[in-house]
Amino acid sequence: MTDPQALLSDELKQKAISQGFNPVGIAQIPGSNRIQMRTKSLERWLTAGHHADMEWMKSKKRLEIEQILKGAQSVLVVGLNYFTLPQKKKSKNLMIGRYAWGNDYHKVIEKRLKKIGTWLTEQRPNSQWKICVDSKPLLEKAWAEEAGLGWIGKNSNIINAKRGSWMVLGNLISTEKLIPDKPATSLCGKCQKCIESCPTNAITEPFVINSKKCIAYHNIENRSKEIPLEIQKAMGNWVAGCDICQEECPWNQKEIPISNDPDTKAKDWILNLTIKEAMKKNEEDWQKALKDSSLKRIKPWMWSRNVNYILKNKKET
């Protein structure tokens, strides 16, 4: 006789795949010793001050998944592939992290996971669930690793052997005791290309990112009017985010699936944004362009700040 929880677990993952997620996996709470190891790593990272001004990273809920949903026993972890063409933009154009080329992934993932959660309620009316995307306090990469989606690479991204690291994550925490998948095993080996490729040495040691040295932190999260000089000089054309360490990863050099998902399709203005066009935009223009984009986090004045640094560097070289 088929175990009803095993059947439910398989059907739940199939529902996730039907919503465009791949890879998908399940982890049981509290997880293996690896979760405790990752939790301790986060605590050391915070103590070292590597989170810079991102105070939300200190949330206690991030350390204990049970604080997010009382009685939680399992978590469905899903990945959404955002690797879309063109692979490379024109060198003269401003560069924007690939994760943000399409629609706001927070809303996209949450909407799809709600459909899965509604289905789960139909199957188990007495169960409860809660959705977490990366704006919520969850150690999401550790749980993705635990659920078998991939391993945490030395650049701190989840890497899948067949799909690379171009994915954003979503989580559906459930009070159902589901059947877990086998945790992923690291395949980075001795490779350090991501570490060696970072122009600001933000990857201070394998798996440790110092946000204070990270280009993506400064052009997305840093609310100061001034960005440190060493970051300014290393920005290149990166006006929002930075993909250098992912682009250099050998697992992303292989033939990996290209997303045809309409929500990850690159917006024309993002692919064709030049310094001249960015300088012309006023606050209203930015608000219009950033509608339904995860780039709304970058305020109009921050776009101007970032563009001015890029322009300044070009004049000096």
C-alpha positions in Angstrom: 0.0 0.0 0.0 1.3 3.4 -0.9 2.2 5.7 2.0 -0.3 8.6 1.8 2.4 11.1 2.9 4.7 9.8 0.2 2.0 10.2 -2.4 1.1 13.7 -1.1 4.8 14.7 -1.3 5.2 13.5 -4.9 2.0 15.2 -5.9 3.1 18.4 -4.2 6.3 18.5 -6.1 4.5 17.8 -9.4 2.2 20.7 -8.6 5.3 22.9 -8.2 6.8 21.7 -11.5 3.5 22.5 -13.2 3.8 26.0 -11.9 7.2 26.4 -13.7 9.5 25.6 -10.9 12.5 23.4 -11.4 14.3 22.1 -9.4 12.0 21.3 -6.5 12.6 19.4 -3.3 11.3 18.8 0.2 13.2 19.0 3.5 12.0 18.0 7.0 12.2 20.3 9.9 14.5 20.6 12.0 16.7 19.2 9.3 20.1 17.5 9.5 23.2 18.7 11.3 24.0 20.7 8.2 21.2 23.2 9.0 22.8 23.8 12.4 26.2 24.3 10.7 24.7 26.9 8.4 23.0 28.6 11.2 26.2 28.9 13.2 27.9 30.2 10.0 25.2 32.9 9.7 25.8 33.9 13.4 29.6 34.2 12.7 28.9 36.2 9.6 26.7 38.7 11.5 29.2 38.9 14.4 31.9 39.8 11.8 29.7 42.7 10.5 29.7 41.3 7.0 26.0 42.2 6.7 26.9 45.9 6.6 23.7 47.9 7.1 21.3 45.0 6.3 20.0 44.9 9.9 17.0 42.6 8.8 19.5 39.8 8.5 19.6 39.7 12.3 16.0 38.5 12.6 15.8 35.6 15.1 13.2 33.9 12.8 16.0 33.4 10.3 17.7 31.1 12.9 14.6 29.0 13.7 12.2 28.1 10.9 9.6 27.0 13.6 9.2 30.7 14.6 7.8 31.5 11.1 5.0 28.8 11.4 4.1 27.1 14.6 4.0 23.4 14.3 6.0 23.5 11.0 7.3 20.0 10.0 8.4 20.3 6.3 9.4 22.9 3.7 8.8 22.6 0.0 11.7 24.5 -1.7 11.4 25.6 -5.3 13.8 27.2 -7.8 12.8 29.5 -10.7 15.2 29.6 -13.6 15.9 33.1 -14.8 18.6 32.3 -17.3 17.2 34.0 -20.4 18.8 35.2 -23.7 20.6 37.3 -24.7 23.5 35.8 -22.7 25.5 39.0 -23.1 24.4 42.5 -23.6 26.1 45.2 -25.7 29.3 46.3 -23.9 28.4 49.9 -24.1 25.1 49.4 -22.2 24.7 49.6 -18.4 24.7 46.2 -16.7 21.9 44.9 -14.5 21.9 41.7 -12.6 20.2 39.0 -14.6 17.9 38.0 -11.7 16.1 41.4 -12.2 15.6 41.3 -16.0 12.0 40.1 -15.8 9.1 40.7 -13.5 9.4 41.0 -9.7 10.3 37.5 -8.7 9.0 38.0 -5.2 5.5 38.5 -6.5 5.8 35.8 -9.2 7.0 33.1 -6.8 4.5 34.0 -4.1 1.5 34.0 -6.5 2.5 30.5 -7.8 3.2 29.1 -4.3 -0.2 30.3 -3.2 -1.8 28.1 -5.8 0.2 25.2 -4.5 -0.7 26.0 -0.9 -4.4 26.2 -1.8 -4.2 22.8 -3.4 -2.5 21.5 -0.3 -5.3 22.8 1.9 -7.8 21.0 -0.3 -5.9 17.7 0.3 -5.2 18.4 4.0 -7.9 20.9 5.3 -6.4 20.9 8.9 -2.9 21.7 7.8 -1.3 25.1 7.7 1.3 26.6 5.4 3.3 29.8 5.0 5.2 31.2 2.0 8.6 32.7 2.2 10.6 34.3 -0.6 14.0 36.0 0.1 12.4 39.1 1.6 11.2 37.0 4.5 13.5 35.9 7.4 14.4 32.4 6.3 17.8 30.7 5.8 16.6 29.8 2.3 19.8 28.7 0.7 20.5 26.2 3.6 17.0 24.8 3.2 17.4 24.6 -0.6 20.6 22.6 0.0 18.8 20.4 2.6 16.0 19.8 0.1 18.4 18.7 -2.6 18.0 21.6 -5.1 21.8 22.2 -5.1 24.7 23.0 -3.0 25.9 26.3 -1.6 28.8 27.4 -3.7 31.9 29.3 -2.6 30.1 32.5 -3.9 27.2 31.7 -1.6 24.8 30.9 -4.4 22.9 27.6 -4.8 24.4 25.6 -7.7 22.6 22.8 -9.4 24.7 20.3 -11.4 22.3 20.3 -14.3 20.9 23.9 -14.2 23.7 26.0 -12.8 23.1 28.8 -10.3 20.7 31.1 -12.3 17.7 30.6 -10.0 15.7 32.4 -7.4 14.2 30.5 -4.5 10.8 30.1 -2.9 9.6 28.2 0.1 6.3 26.8 1.3 6.6 25.9 4.9 4.0 23.3 6.0 2.7 21.6 9.2 2.4 18.4 7.1 5.2 15.8 7.7 6.3 15.3 4.1 8.8 12.8 2.8 12.2 14.6 2.4 14.6 14.5 -0.5 18.3 13.7 -0.2 20.4 16.7 0.6 22.7 18.0 -2.1 26.5 17.3 -2.0 29.0 20.0 -2.8 30.8 19.6 -6.2 32.8 22.8 -6.1 36.0 20.8 -5.3 39.2 22.9 -5.4 37.7 25.4 -7.9 38.0 29.0 -6.8 37.1 30.9 -10.0 34.3 32.8 -8.3 36.7 34.0 -5.6 39.4 34.9 -8.1 37.0 36.7 -10.4 35.6 39.2 -7.9 37.1 42.6 -8.6 36.7 43.8 -5.0 37.7 40.6 -3.2 34.3 40.5 -1.6 34.5 36.7 -1.2 37.0 36.9 1.6 37.1 33.1 2.0 35.0 30.2 0.5 31.3 30.7 1.3 31.9 34.1 3.1 30.8 37.3 1.4 31.7 40.6 2.9 28.8 42.9 1.9 30.9 46.0 2.5 33.1 44.9 -0.4 30.4 43.7 -2.7 29.4 45.7 -5.8 25.8 44.4 -5.7 25.4 45.4 -2.1 26.5 49.0 -2.8 24.5 49.6 -6.0 21.3 48.0 -4.6 21.3 48.2 -0.8 23.6 51.0 0.2 21.5 54.1 1.1 24.5 56.4 1.6 25.0 59.2 -0.8 28.6 58.2 -1.2 29.9 54.7 -2.3 33.4 53.8 -1.1 36.1 54.8 -3.7 37.4 51.2 -4.2 33.8 50.1 -5.1 33.3 53.0 -7.4 36.5 52.1 -9.4 35.5 48.5 -9.7 31.9 49.0 -10.8 32.5 48.9 -14.5 29.1 49.2 -16.1 27.3 47.5 -13.2 24.5 50.0 -12.3 22.3 47.4 -10.5 23.6 44.1 -9.1 26.6 42.1 -10.3 26.9 38.7 -12.0 30.6 38.4 -12.3 31.1 35.5 -9.9 28.2 33.6 -11.5 29.4 34.2 -15.0 32.8 32.7 -14.1 31.4 29.6 -12.4 32.2 26.5 -14.5 28.7 25.1 -13.7 27.3 28.0 -15.6 29.6 27.5 -18.5 28.0 24.2 -19.4 24.9 23.9 -21.6 22.1 24.8 -19.2 18.4 25.2 -19.7 17.2 28.6 -21.0 14.0 30.0 -19.4 11.0 30.6 -21.7 8.9 31.7 -18.8 7.2 35.0 -19.6 7.8 36.3 -16.1 11.6 36.0 -16.6 11.6 37.5 -20.1 14.0 40.5 -20.1 12.4 43.9 -20.3 13.7 45.9 -23.3 14.6 49.0 -21.3 16.9 46.8 -19.1 18.7 45.3 -22.0 19.1 48.6 -23.8 19.8 51.0 -20.9 22.7 53.4 -21.7 24.3 56.0 -19.5 22.8 58.8 -21.7 19.3 57.3 -21.3 19.6 56.7 -17.6 20.8 60.3 -17.0 17.7 61.6 -18.8 15.3 59.8 -16.5 13.5 61.7 -13.8 11.8 60.2 -10.7 8.5 59.7 -12.6 10.3 57.9 -15.5 12.1 55.6 -13.0 8.8 54.8 -11.2 7.2 53.9 -14.5 10.1 51.8 -15.7 10.4 50.0 -12.3 6.8 49.0 -12.1 6.5 45.2 -11.5 10.3 45.0 -11.1 12.4 43.7 -8.2 14.6 46.8 -9.0 12.1 49.0 -7.2 14.4 48.5 -4.2 16.8 50.9 -5.9 15.4 54.4 -5.4 15.6 56.9 -8.3 18.3 59.0 -6.6 20.4 55.8 -6.1 20.2 55.1 -9.9 21.5 58.6 -10.5 24.3 58.1 -7.9 25.3 54.8 -9.5 25.3 56.1 -13.1 27.3 59.2 -12.1 30.1 56.9 -10.7 30.1 54.9 -13.8 30.3 58.0 -15.9 33.1 59.4 -13.7 35.2 56.3 -14.1 34.8 56.3 -17.9 36.0 59.9 -18.0 39.0 59.1 -15.9 40.1 56.0 -17.9 
